Amino acid sequence: THSVRAVVVGAGDGGRQLISSMLNDPQQHWNPVAIVDDDPRRKHYRYRGVSVRGKISDLTDVAEQSGASTVVIAIPSAGSGLVAQITDAALEADLDVKVLPGVDQLLVEGVTVRSVRSLEPSDLLGRHHVETDVESIAAYLAGKRVLVTGAGGSIGSELCRQIVRFSPAAVAFLDRDESALHTLALSIDGRADLESDNIVLADIRDRIRVEEIFSTFKPEIVFHSAALKHVNVLEHHASEALQTNVWGTLNLLDAAERHGVERFVNISTDKAADPSNVLGYSKRAAERLTAERSQRASGTYLSVRFGNVFGTNGSVIRTFAAQIEAGGPITVTDPQVTRYFMTVHEAVQLVIQAAAIGSDGEALVLEMGEPVSILEVARRMIELSHEDVRIVFTGLKPGEKLHEQLFGEGEVGTAPVHPMISHVAVPPLQP
């Protein structure tokens, strides 16, 4: 097999580690033939026989001169703007584009040829560089008993995977979906040990069962991410949203107060800011019930609010991917529609950080960058798939907004502690 001739974008640590790994790889799948980098100090730089041949803007010329067929973006801290700019130039010149994952993932795994992966829509639209203060996080999680509700969901499972790293005394994974718990257990320790005490099959609507869990597990910190969340489904089944998102939250708040929980973190959504649909109203009620509880319970009770997360169950990305797979068309509600996006990894990092710095009764609003055009997402995904797929516009459904806000009318956010986390006051709601 021929090795793939590649131009490496970035001569920093990521690029150098990647080139070493490519050259040391016994399979010799990759042959790094040139580097491009914008740092003038690296103009004539050579690393292990591979030279910087120009700036990023010279990429297509460099690829042509060096006979490369692929571009590997080796700048882990690159934001979406830069990734999109490089990708556009490369696709125009019929070059394949690969990428190294973001910084946080590489800190855990290190850079090797195995880190190189194909582009995902989140690379082009949702990469934010998130700085977290690991010390403050470690301080409140280490040695504690932590309960995560909705642990089998996209946000909940990532929460579990990240919390486990901060040496808690124990973590209980609560979900009403047994298959999701099975998948989570596998992803955490490679063994689907469903008999273990930290796997808790339960529905938060069941008040007696919730009380039983708090009595036996005795959690000190609760991350509450269990919720029904599909806007269009809940418009037709409002009583279900009420039972899970409102009464279910209340069951947890009551149990948390009774058992002296130190910190209760309610996971909210941008749909709760000036709500216009059943989901938004139910999640706003949960924020306000959490704020009310903070006035009388001994611990800290707060909410964390953010927008859409890439690749979660039911997210637009998965929908579009399935539509492309089926040959199209892709359905977009409106050409102007925008949403806030973040990767699940970034969102959860900020949730855990927010819980460390939030005060009683606040909602902490995560900085999501600029809103993203959904039409642009559709176009990007079609481009990356190299398929010829139509886009059709279906019109906004009842309760859907053209643009989401992260802050409600009259809410003013301040970011006193962390630049990507704003604090807003939430008016309490008596149950």
Secondary structure by P-SEA (a helix, b strand, c coil): cccbbbbbccccaaaaaaaaaaaacccccccccbbbbccccccccccccccccccccaaaaaaaaacccbbbbccccccaaaaaaaaaaaaaabbbbbbbccaaaaaaccccccccccccccccccccccccaaaaaaaacccbbbbbcccccaaaaaaaaaaaaacccccccccccaaaaaaaaaaaccccccccccccccccccaaaaaaaaaaccccccccccccccaaaaaacaaaaaacaaaaaaaaaaaaaaacccbbbbbbcccccccccaaaaaaaaaaaaaaaaaacccbbbbbbbbcccccccccaaaaaaaaaaaccccccccccbbbbbbcaaaaaaaaaaaaacccccbbbbccccccccaaaaaaaaaaaaccbbbbbbbccccccccccccccccbbbbbcccccbbbbbbbbbcc
